[in-house]
């Protein structure tokens, strides 16, 4: 078995496991939708959960990104131990502060004067904060396991805990507190599983606070910009949630359902590909080799993300209806969530390409450039989303987020050109990616005509038929335009 075949097999297994994981996550979302629909109590949970996820995703994403390049050399062992000790001590302190000042945090974030809502969200925040802290520890373990090429074992652990979560929801009460506690329990279980597998690697951790260590100082210098720049997606989610909290009741829940769909796509393909690519790019010998691989990966993710926009347009509404439309979840909810999610899909290609470019900066130990880019884009996101939300409500919030993602890619491309010597053919790069945009546009038009001509009433039949047609059209056009995506070597 040659190396490319081995890599493809590993990646295919990873994608398959992720598909199964996402299937259980969707089942969980369907159960939650049938229990709570679009309601104030689900708004309270989503607000508390978004705050916790926002804080601890920064730690998890930042620490795994910084640690991976330092795992190659044993000389960095003490620095890594100190780094982990300091960061997670700070994370635990944040946990205590969130528990103590939870009510005040909810009042500021939610902009609500409803006492029941504030009390409910503050109580839930205690559990979601602890869950967030545990998930940040899992991210650390995940980064180490991925560096040791244990991608699929890590995915299997996540699958097992999601199966347990769904089973507990099915047999339990339709109570928001029960849902919150089940999430915490499965997070603890997931951490235990990861710890067990981590023991089978060469990685060993011991608590250390020697702040004078040189490797530690280097890692801390890299960490803060990385933490903020890799958390730009969470920043946009939090901004959107805080604005939605000030819109009519149910707006947070609607936004969360739409983001659940988008997050599924991100985790299914972008998350897998990024976590797969990053260690491999780190191990390349020089920037010329890294750039050659980088532009191939950019083309690949652009194709995949544009295909997902097409598939969501052609079958997204039917998919949301099948998944969520039961119990407290109505047809009107399906329509608005589909529109919101469809708008959000337009940011998938730009976010994917930007994240790959960010990692090229990280590999060259430049975390400041992505950091400044992320901060600037967060400000742009806030300004545009707030202004548009005044005039068109929740739709304006997500349009602002999408526009900010395009600005983000544009600015980081300019900085990439200024920072690094370019080793690839820029014209070929632009032409190949331009083809994908044209192909996507033509495919959407073809899908639109096909849907109008067939007008299939059965939801499931319509979903399958429209999706298959769109997929075939997209692949045929890729062939006709002679896209280089088929020649990419992983």
C-alpha positions as CSV (number, residue, x, y, z in Angstrom):
1,X,0.0,0.0,0.0
2,X,1.6,3.3,-1.1
3,X,1.6,6.3,1.1
4,X,-1.2,8.2,-0.8
5,X,-3.5,5.2,-0.6
6,X,-2.8,4.8,3.2
7,X,-3.5,8.5,3.7
8,X,-6.8,8.3,1.7
9,X,-7.9,5.2,3.7
10,X,-7.2,7.0,7.0
11,X,-9.0,10.1,5.8
12,X,-12.0,8.1,4.5
13,X,-12.3,6.3,7.8
14,X,-12.1,9.6,9.7
15,X,-14.9,11.1,7.5
16,X,-17.0,8.0,7.9
17,X,-16.7,8.1,11.7
18,X,-17.5,11.9,11.6
19,X,-20.6,11.2,9.5
20,X,-21.9,8.7,12.1
21,X,-21.0,11.2,14.9
22,X,-22.9,13.9,13.1
23,X,-25.9,11.6,12.6
24,X,-26.1,11.1,16.4
25,X,-25.6,14.9,17.0
26,X,-28.5,15.5,14.6
27,X,-30.7,12.9,16.4
28,X,-29.8,14.8,19.6
29,X,-30.8,18.1,18.0
30,X,-34.1,16.5,16.8
31,X,-34.9,15.3,20.3
32,X,-34.2,18.8,21.7
33,X,-36.3,20.4,19.0
34,X,-39.3,18.1,19.7
35,X,-38.9,18.8,23.5
36,X,-38.4,22.5,23.5
37,X,-39.1,23.9,20.0
38,X,-38.3,27.6,19.8
39,X,-38.7,28.7,23.4
40,X,-37.5,31.0,26.2
41,X,-36.0,28.1,28.2
42,X,-34.0,26.9,25.2
43,X,-32.9,30.5,24.6
44,X,-31.6,30.5,28.3
45,X,-29.7,27.3,27.7
46,X,-28.2,28.5,24.4
47,X,-27.1,31.8,25.9
48,X,-25.4,30.1,28.8
49,X,-23.9,27.4,26.6
50,X,-22.6,30.0,24.1
51,X,-20.9,32.0,26.8
52,X,-19.1,28.9,28.2
53,X,-18.2,27.6,24.7
54,X,-16.9,31.0,23.7
55,X,-14.5,31.2,26.7
56,X,-13.2,27.6,26.7
57,X,-13.0,27.1,23.0
58,X,-10.3,29.8,23.0
59,X,-8.2,27.8,25.4
60,X,-8.8,24.5,23.7
61,X,-8.1,25.7,20.2
62,X,-5.2,27.8,21.2
63,X,-3.4,25.2,23.3
64,X,-3.7,22.4,20.8
65,X,-2.5,24.6,17.9
66,X,0.6,25.9,19.9
67,X,1.6,22.5,21.4
68,X,1.7,20.5,18.2
69,X,4.9,22.1,16.7
70,X,6.6,21.7,20.1
71,X,5.8,17.9,20.4
72,X,8.5,17.0,17.8
73,X,11.4,17.7,20.1
74,X,11.9,16.1,23.6
75,X,13.8,19.2,24.7
76,X,10.4,21.0,24.9
77,X,8.9,18.6,27.4
78,X,9.3,20.8,30.5
79,X,8.0,23.8,28.6
80,X,4.9,21.9,27.5
81,X,4.2,20.8,31.1
82,X,4.6,24.4,32.4
83,X,2.4,25.7,29.6
84,X,-0.4,23.3,30.3
85,X,-0.2,23.9,34.0
86,X,-0.4,27.7,33.7
87,X,-3.2,27.8,31.0
88,X,-5.5,25.3,32.7
89,X,-4.9,26.9,36.1
90,X,-6.2,30.1,34.5
91,X,-9.0,28.2,33.0
92,X,-10.0,26.8,36.4
93,X,-10.0,30.3,37.9
94,X,-12.3,31.4,35.1
95,X,-14.6,28.5,36.0
96,X,-14.8,29.7,39.6
97,X,-15.5,33.3,38.5
98,X,-18.3,32.2,36.1
99,X,-20.0,30.3,38.9
100,X,-19.7,33.2,41.4
101,X,-20.8,35.9,39.0
102,X,-23.0,33.9,36.7
103,X,-26.1,36.0,37.2
104,X,-24.3,39.3,36.5
105,X,-22.8,37.8,33.4
106,X,-26.2,36.7,32.1
107,X,-27.7,40.1,32.8
108,X,-24.9,41.8,30.8
109,X,-24.8,39.3,28.0
110,X,-28.6,38.7,27.6
111,X,-29.8,42.3,28.0
112,X,-33.0,40.9,29.6
113,X,-34.8,42.1,32.7
114,X,-36.9,39.0,32.9
115,X,-36.1,37.5,36.4
116,X,-37.1,34.0,35.5
117,X,-35.0,34.0,32.3
118,X,-32.0,35.4,34.2
119,X,-32.3,32.9,37.1
120,X,-32.7,29.9,34.7
121,X,-29.7,30.9,32.5
122,X,-27.5,31.6,35.5
123,X,-28.2,28.2,37.0
124,X,-27.6,26.5,33.6
125,X,-24.3,28.4,33.3
126,X,-22.8,26.6,36.3
127,X,-23.1,23.3,34.4
128,X,-22.2,24.6,30.9
129,X,-19.1,26.3,32.3
130,X,-17.9,23.1,33.9
131,X,-18.7,21.3,30.6
132,X,-16.7,23.9,28.7
133,X,-13.7,23.5,30.9
134,X,-13.7,19.7,30.5
135,X,-14.1,20.1,26.7
136,X,-11.0,22.3,26.6
137,X,-9.1,19.5,28.3
138,X,-10.4,17.1,25.7
139,X,-9.1,19.5,23.0
140,X,-5.6,19.2,24.5
141,X,-5.8,15.4,24.5
142,X,-7.2,15.5,20.9
143,X,-4.2,17.6,19.7
144,X,-1.7,15.1,21.2
145,X,-3.5,12.1,19.8
146,X,-3.7,13.7,16.3
147,X,0.1,14.4,16.4
148,X,0.5,10.7,17.1
149,X,-1.7,9.8,14.1
150,X,-4.5,8.5,16.3
151,X,-7.1,10.4,14.4
152,X,-9.7,7.7,14.2
153,X,-9.3,6.4,17.7
154,X,-10.1,9.9,18.9
155,X,-13.2,10.0,16.6
156,X,-14.4,6.7,17.9
157,X,-14.3,8.0,21.5
158,X,-16.4,11.0,20.5
159,X,-18.9,8.6,18.7
160,X,-19.3,6.4,21.8
161,X,-20.1,9.4,24.1
162,X,-22.6,10.8,21.6
163,X,-24.4,7.5,21.4
164,X,-24.6,7.5,25.2
165,X,-25.9,11.1,25.2
166,X,-28.7,10.3,22.8
167,X,-29.7,7.2,24.7
168,X,-29.9,9.2,27.9
169,X,-32.0,11.9,26.3
170,X,-34.4,9.3,24.9
171,X,-35.1,7.7,28.3
172,X,-35.0,10.9,30.4
173,X,-37.3,13.8,31.0
174,X,-38.0,16.7,28.6
175,X,-36.5,19.1,31.2
176,X,-33.9,21.7,30.4
177,X,-31.9,20.9,33.5
178,X,-31.8,17.2,32.7
179,X,-30.5,18.1,29.2
180,X,-27.8,20.2,30.7
181,X,-26.7,17.6,33.3
182,X,-26.6,14.9,30.6
183,X,-24.2,17.1,28.5
184,X,-21.9,17.5,31.5
185,X,-21.9,13.8,32.3
186,X,-21.0,12.7,28.8
187,X,-18.2,15.3,28.7
188,X,-16.7,13.8,31.8
189,X,-17.0,10.4,30.2
190,X,-15.3,11.6,27.1
191,X,-12.4,13.0,29.0
192,X,-11.9,9.7,30.9
193,X,-11.8,7.8,27.6
194,X,-9.3,10.3,26.1
195,X,-7.1,10.1,29.2
196,X,-7.0,6.3,28.9
197,X,-5.9,6.4,25.2
198,X,-3.4,9.2,25.9
199,X,-1.6,6.8,28.3
200,X,-0.8,4.6,25.4
201,X,1.2,7.3,23.7
202,X,4.7,8.7,24.7
203,X,3.1,11.9,26.0
204,X,3.5,12.4,29.8
205,X,2.4,15.3,31.8
206,X,3.6,16.5,35.2
207,X,2.5,19.8,36.9
208,X,5.2,22.5,36.7
209,X,5.2,26.3,37.3
210,X,8.8,27.1,36.4
211,X,7.9,30.4,34.6
212,X,11.5,31.1,33.6
213,X,11.6,28.2,31.1
214,X,12.5,29.4,27.6
215,X,10.2,27.0,25.7
216,X,7.3,28.1,28.0
217,X,8.0,31.7,27.2
218,X,8.0,31.1,23.5
219,X,4.7,29.1,23.7
220,X,3.0,31.9,25.8
221,X,4.2,34.4,23.2
222,X,2.5,32.4,20.5
223,X,-0.5,31.4,22.6
224,X,-2.5,34.6,23.1
225,X,-2.6,35.7,19.5
226,X,-3.3,32.1,18.4
227,X,-6.1,31.8,21.0
228,X,-7.9,34.8,19.7
229,X,-7.3,34.3,16.0
230,X,-8.4,30.6,16.0
231,X,-11.4,31.6,18.1
232,X,-12.7,34.0,15.4
233,X,-15.6,31.7,14.6
234,X,-16.6,31.5,18.2
235,X,-16.3,35.3,18.4
236,X,-18.8,35.6,15.5
237,X,-21.1,33.1,17.2
238,X,-21.0,35.0,20.5
239,X,-21.6,38.4,18.8
240,X,-24.6,37.0,16.9
241,X,-26.0,35.4,20.0
242,X,-25.7,38.6,22.1
243,X,-27.4,40.6,19.3
244,X,-30.1,37.9,19.0
245,X,-30.7,38.0,22.7
246,X,-32.0,41.5,22.3
247,X,-34.4,40.5,19.5
248,X,-37.8,38.8,20.0
249,X,-38.0,35.6,22.1
250,X,-36.9,32.5,20.2
251,X,-34.3,34.4,18.1
252,X,-31.4,32.8,20.0
253,X,-32.9,29.3,19.5
254,X,-33.5,29.9,15.8
255,X,-29.9,31.1,15.4
256,X,-28.6,28.1,17.3
257,X,-30.5,25.6,15.2
258,X,-29.1,27.3,12.0
259,X,-25.6,27.2,13.5
260,X,-26.1,23.5,14.5
261,X,-26.5,22.7,10.8
262,X,-23.5,24.8,9.8
263,X,-21.4,23.4,12.6
264,X,-22.2,19.9,11.5
265,X,-20.7,20.8,8.1
266,X,-17.7,22.4,9.6
267,X,-17.0,19.4,11.8
268,X,-17.8,16.9,9.1
269,X,-15.4,18.2,6.5
270,X,-13.5,21.3,7.4
271,X,-12.7,20.2,11.0
272,X,-11.5,16.8,9.8
273,X,-9.4,18.2,6.9
274,X,-7.8,21.0,8.9
275,X,-6.8,18.7,11.8
276,X,-5.5,16.2,9.2
277,X,-3.6,18.8,7.2
278,X,-2.0,20.8,9.9
279,X,0.4,18.2,11.4
280,X,1.3,17.1,7.9
281,X,2.2,20.6,6.8
282,X,4.2,21.1,10.0
283,X,6.3,18.1,9.1
284,X,7.2,19.4,5.6
285,X,10.9,20.3,5.1
286,X,10.5,23.9,3.9
287,X,8.1,26.7,2.9
288,X,8.2,25.7,-0.8
289,X,6.9,22.2,-0.1
290,X,4.4,23.6,2.4
291,X,3.0,26.1,-0.1
292,X,2.7,23.5,-2.8
293,X,0.6,21.4,-0.5
294,X,-1.3,24.4,0.9
295,X,-2.6,25.6,-2.5
296,X,-3.8,22.0,-3.3
297,X,-5.6,21.9,0.1
298,X,-7.2,25.3,-0.5
299,X,-8.5,24.1,-3.9
300,X,-9.8,20.9,-2.2
301,X,-11.7,22.7,0.6
302,X,-13.0,25.3,-1.8
303,X,-14.6,22.6,-3.9
304,X,-16.0,20.8,-0.9
305,X,-17.4,23.9,0.7
306,X,-19.0,25.2,-2.5
307,X,-20.5,21.8,-3.1
308,X,-22.0,22.0,0.3
309,X,-23.6,25.4,-0.5
310,X,-25.2,23.8,-3.6
311,X,-26.4,20.7,-1.7
312,X,-27.9,22.7,1.1
313,X,-29.7,24.9,-1.3
314,X,-31.1,21.9,-3.1
315,X,-32.1,19.8,-0.1
316,X,-31.6,21.9,3.0
317,X,-35.2,22.8,3.7
318,X,-36.4,19.2,3.3
319,X,-33.5,18.0,5.5
320,X,-34.4,20.4,8.3
321,X,-38.0,19.4,8.1
322,X,-37.2,15.7,8.4
323,X,-34.8,16.3,11.3
324,X,-36.7,18.8,13.4
325,X,-40.3,19.3,12.4
326,X,-42.2,17.4,15.1
327,X,-43.5,18.1,18.6
328,X,-43.0,21.8,19.5
329,X,-41.1,22.5,16.3
330,X,-43.4,24.0,13.5
331,X,-43.2,24.3,9.7
332,X,-42.7,28.1,10.2
333,X,-39.7,27.4,12.3
334,X,-38.3,25.2,9.5
335,X,-38.6,27.9,6.9
336,X,-36.9,30.6,8.8
337,X,-34.1,28.3,10.0
338,X,-33.5,27.2,6.4
339,X,-33.2,30.8,5.2
340,X,-30.8,31.7,8.1
341,X,-28.7,28.6,7.6
342,X,-28.6,29.1,3.8
343,X,-27.2,32.6,4.3
344,X,-24.6,31.3,6.7
345,X,-23.4,28.6,4.2
346,X,-22.1,31.4,2.0
347,X,-19.3,31.9,4.5
348,X,-18.1,28.3,4.4
349,X,-15.6,28.6,1.6
350,X,-14.1,31.9,2.9
351,X,-13.8,30.6,6.5
352,X,-12.2,27.3,5.3
353,X,-9.6,29.1,3.1
354,X,-8.8,31.6,5.8
355,X,-8.3,28.9,8.5
356,X,-5.8,27.2,6.2
357,X,-3.9,30.4,5.6
358,X,-3.9,31.1,9.4
359,X,-2.2,27.7,10.0
360,X,0.5,28.6,7.5
361,X,1.3,31.6,9.6
362,X,1.3,29.4,12.8
363,X,3.8,27.0,11.2
364,X,6.1,29.9,10.6
365,X,5.6,31.0,14.3
366,X,3.7,34.1,13.4
367,X,0.6,34.3,15.5
368,X,0.4,38.1,15.6
369,X,-0.8,38.6,12.0
370,X,-3.8,36.2,12.3
371,X,-4.5,37.8,15.7
372,X,-4.7,41.3,14.4
373,X,-6.8,40.1,11.4
374,X,-9.3,38.4,13.7
375,X,-9.6,41.4,16.0
376,X,-10.2,43.8,13.1
377,X,-12.8,41.4,11.6
378,X,-14.6,41.0,14.9
379,X,-15.1,44.7,15.1
380,X,-16.3,44.8,11.5
381,X,-18.7,42.0,12.3
382,X,-20.1,43.8,15.3
383,X,-20.7,47.0,13.4
384,X,-22.3,45.5,10.3
385,X,-24.4,43.0,12.3
386,X,-25.7,45.6,14.8
387,X,-26.6,48.1,12.0
388,X,-28.3,45.5,9.8
389,X,-30.2,43.9,12.8
390,X,-31.9,47.2,13.4
391,X,-33.4,47.2,9.9
392,X,-33.9,43.5,9.1
393,X,-33.7,41.7,12.5
394,X,-32.1,38.3,12.7
395,X,-31.4,38.1,8.9
396,X,-29.2,41.2,9.3
397,X,-27.2,39.5,12.1
398,X,-26.2,36.6,9.9
399,X,-25.6,38.7,6.8
400,X,-23.2,40.8,8.8
401,X,-21.3,37.6,9.8
402,X,-21.1,36.4,6.2
403,X,-19.8,39.8,5.0
404,X,-17.2,39.9,7.8
405,X,-15.9,36.5,6.7
406,X,-15.2,37.8,3.2
407,X,-13.4,40.8,4.6
408,X,-11.4,38.4,6.8
409,X,-10.2,36.3,3.8
410,X,-9.4,39.4,1.7
411,X,-7.2,41.0,4.4
412,X,-5.3,37.8,5.4
413,X,-4.5,37.2,1.7
414,X,-3.0,40.7,1.5
415,X,-0.9,40.0,4.6
416,X,0.1,36.6,3.3
417,X,1.5,38.2,0.1
418,X,3.4,40.8,2.1
419,X,4.8,38.4,4.7
420,X,5.9,35.4,2.6
421,X,7.8,34.8,-0.6
422,X,5.3,33.2,-3.1
423,X,6.4,29.9,-4.6
424,X,3.3,29.0,-6.6
425,X,1.8,30.4,-9.8
426,X,-0.8,33.0,-8.6
427,X,-2.6,33.1,-12.0
428,X,-3.2,29.4,-12.0
429,X,-4.3,29.5,-8.4
430,X,-6.9,32.2,-9.1
431,X,-8.1,30.6,-12.3
432,X,-8.6,27.2,-10.7
433,X,-10.5,28.6,-7.7
434,X,-12.4,30.9,-10.0
435,X,-13.6,27.9,-11.9
436,X,-15.2,26.5,-8.7
437,X,-17.2,29.7,-8.2
438,X,-18.5,29.6,-11.7
439,X,-19.3,25.9,-11.5
440,X,-21.2,26.5,-8.2
441,X,-23.2,29.3,-9.7
442,X,-24.2,27.2,-12.8
443,X,-25.0,24.3,-10.6
444,X,-27.3,26.4,-8.4
445,X,-29.2,27.6,-11.5
446,X,-29.5,24.1,-12.8
447,X,-30.8,22.9,-9.4
448,X,-33.3,25.8,-9.3
449,X,-34.7,24.9,-12.7
450,X,-34.8,21.1,-11.8
451,X,-36.7,21.8,-8.5
452,X,-39.3,24.0,-10.3
453,X,-39.8,21.4,-13.1
454,X,-40.1,18.4,-10.8
455,X,-41.9,20.0,-7.9
456,X,-41.8,16.7,-5.8
457,X,-44.3,16.8,-2.9
458,X,-42.9,14.0,-0.8
459,X,-40.2,15.5,1.4
460,X,-37.8,12.6,1.6
461,X,-38.1,11.8,-2.1
462,X,-37.5,15.5,-3.0
463,X,-34.5,15.6,-0.7
464,X,-32.9,12.5,-2.3
465,X,-33.8,13.4,-5.9
466,X,-32.7,17.1,-5.7
467,X,-29.4,16.2,-3.9
468,X,-28.4,13.5,-6.3
469,X,-29.2,15.7,-9.3
470,X,-27.1,18.6,-7.9
471,X,-24.2,16.3,-7.0
472,X,-24.1,14.9,-10.6
473,X,-24.3,18.3,-12.2
474,X,-21.5,19.6,-10.0
475,X,-19.1,16.7,-10.7
476,X,-19.9,16.8,-14.5
477,X,-19.1,20.5,-14.6
478,X,-15.8,19.9,-12.7
479,X,-14.9,17.5,-15.4
480,X,-16.0,19.8,-18.2
481,X,-14.0,22.7,-16.8
482,X,-11.0,20.3,-16.3
483,X,-10.6,21.2,-12.6
484,X,-7.2,20.2,-11.1
485,X,-9.0,19.0,-8.0
486,X,-8.9,15.5,-9.4
487,X,-5.1,15.5,-9.6
488,X,-4.5,16.5,-6.0
489,X,-2.2,14.1,-4.0
490,X,-2.9,13.9,-0.3
